[in-house]
Amino acid sequence: MGTVGFLLINLGFMAAIPTTTTFQVVGWARWAIGFGGGIGLAVGVFEARAIDREVAAERARVRREKAERERDRLDEFASVVSHDLRNPLSVATGRLDLARREHPDDEHLRAVENALERTSAIVDETLALAREGKTVDEAADVDLATCAADCWARVDTGEATLETAETATIRADPDRLSHVFENLFRNSVEHGSTSSRTESGDSVEHGPTSSRTESGDSVEHGPTSSRAEPDDSVEHGSTGSRTESGDAVGDGGDVTVRVGTLADESGFYVEDDGPGIPADERDRVLDPGYTSADDGTGFGLSIVDRIAAAHGWTVRVAESADGGARFEFAGVERPESE
């Protein structure tokens, strides 16, 4: 169309400015065709790119809608299964309580109790895994330091310590962000004791409760330089009300957990000074069901990954400056005022 349009314009000029020789007419025509063809090609390229963008946007919309439908079906399925499983679990737990009253020290009954608790945890986390992946439609302004401190108070942390470096306000679903912190705190406390480094360097577990469920997409390895230094950090030690026995927290011991913002301000991190995660396992720890612990469900970190994806964030598993585990969340939205 560009060629034709430009040719017509030039024919108008040729009519207004009569040519005297055939050579001049041919010259006008050749110049018009060549120049008009170039313009037409440029217009065609821009139009093709616009069409490609529209097609890509439409495909992305279809994929999102398909993913939402699949998540809705998974949510419905998980709800039905969890409901059907809770009834027999409740009956079994009730019978077990009666038996424990008559035989309080029976180790076989204690093993049954542990198995029922593990089954119940799997049911809860399977349901959370299905629900936490739904796209976050409504986000709120959340202060990272405040949210982290509140979550720390709700987790059994034993003698572990939380340090919050200078943080910021982000846009997130408050409940799901809380699940991210709680899961990562449990993971650090249960498997991050510095004393366990010499005992088991490959102990990685994925504690219970919510988010980014180990979506096995590739996760980069190794430490990064984009760490916010916790020079102005605020420490939150454990309180007596959290646990009555240090045994309740397993390996939590003297681990220190830090929360702060990335140096490039693209997001935030949660790290500890425990034994860390081996490099060859960092691309698998977010996969659903992956765990190195005998009593782990393997859903905790997977839920973390699922929640991050629901926000549009990316998760990177790395190593902290102290050799512990570090989880970096990038692509995090900030309030417009910041």
PyMOL commands that set and color helices and strands:
alter all, ss='L'
color gray80, all
select helices_A, chain A and resi 2-16+22-102+107-132+144-154+174-191+194-196+230-232+246-249+279-281+300-311
alter helices_A, ss='H'
color red, helices_A
select strands_A, chain A and resi 140-143+161-164+169-172+234-236+256-261+267-272+314-319+325-330
alter strands_A, ss='S'
color yellow, strands_A
deselect
rebuild
show_as cartoon
